[in-house]
Amino acid sequence: MSTPTQETTTEIRGSEVEGFPTHRVELSEAASQKVASLLAQEGREDLRLRVAVQPGGCSGLIYQLYFDERVLDGDALREFDGVEVVVDKMSVPYLDGASIDFEDSISKQGFTIDNPNAGGSCACGDSFH
């Protein structure tokens, strides 16, 4: 007698942006709402959230999140609830499968990145290797 198995499905958020390569960085609903709020404060509709990895920090690599009006050659894009997230060609492999969330609690406020590719991080949590 076989036991029925439950098929688990993971909600796929985000959609491809036509004409651009895509990436596998996920942006939570809370994070996309916060980014949309920040963009509304800026009063500009031409900005995107750029997520990048740069050399630096105690562990070798640091995350960068900032608004950018540019889309460079080789950039990968995905859209989450009207927010475009762009990742440069060199950062895509380092961020493959990473998820970005936004926490707003009494003890912490800010964006967090959960990256399955990070072998370890420093004590401050701002850099990884």
Residue pairs with C-beta under 8 A, 6 or more apart in sequence:
13 26
13 27
13 28
13 29
13 80
14 26
14 27
14 78
14 79
14 80
14 85
15 78
15 79
15 80
16 22
16 77
16 78
16 79
17 77
17 78
17 79
17 84
20 71
20 75
20 76
20 77
21 74
21 75
21 76
21 77
22 76
22 77
22 78
23 76
23 77
23 78
23 85
23 87
23 92
23 95
23 96
24 95
24 96
24 97
24 98
25 51
25 78
25 85
25 87
25 95
25 96
25 97
25 98
25 99
25 100
26 97
26 98
26 99
26 100
27 35
27 49
27 78
27 80
27 83
27 85
27 99
27 100
28 99
28 100
28 101
28 102
29 81
30 101
30 102
30 103
30 104
31 80
31 100
31 101
31 102
31 111
32 80
32 81
32 82
32 83
33 81
33 102
34 102
34 104
34 111
35 49
35 83
35 102
36 81
36 82
36 83
38 67
39 45
39 47
39 67
39 83
42 67
44 69
46 69
47 67
47 68
47 69
48 67
48 68
48 69
48 71
48 77
48 83
48 84
48 85
48 86
49 65
49 66
49 67
49 68
49 83
49 84
49 85
49 86
50 64
50 65
50 66
50 67
50 68
50 85
50 86
50 87
50 88
51 63
51 64
51 65
51 85
51 86
51 87
51 91
51 95
51 98
51 100
52 63
52 64
52 87
52 88
52 91
53 61
53 62
53 63
53 64
53 90
53 91
53 94
53 95
54 61
54 62
54 64
55 61
55 62
56 62
56 127
57 122
57 126
57 127
57 128
58 122
58 123
58 124
58 127
59 120
59 121
59 122
59 127
59 128
59 129
60 127
60 128
60 129
61 94
61 127
61 128
61 129
62 126
62 127
62 128
63 113
63 126
63 127
63 128
65 100
65 111
68 86
71 77
71 86
72 88
74 88
74 89
75 86
75 87
75 88
75 89
76 86
76 87
76 88
76 89
76 92
77 84
77 85
77 86
77 87
78 84
78 85
79 85
85 100
87 95
93 117
94 115
94 117
95 115
95 117
96 116
96 117
97 115
97 116
97 117
98 113
98 114
98 115
98 116
98 117
99 113
99 114
100 111
100 112
100 113
101 111
101 112
101 114
102 110
102 111
102 112
103 109
103 110
103 112
115 128
118 128
118 129
119 128
119 129
120 128
120 129
121 127
121 128
121 129
122 128
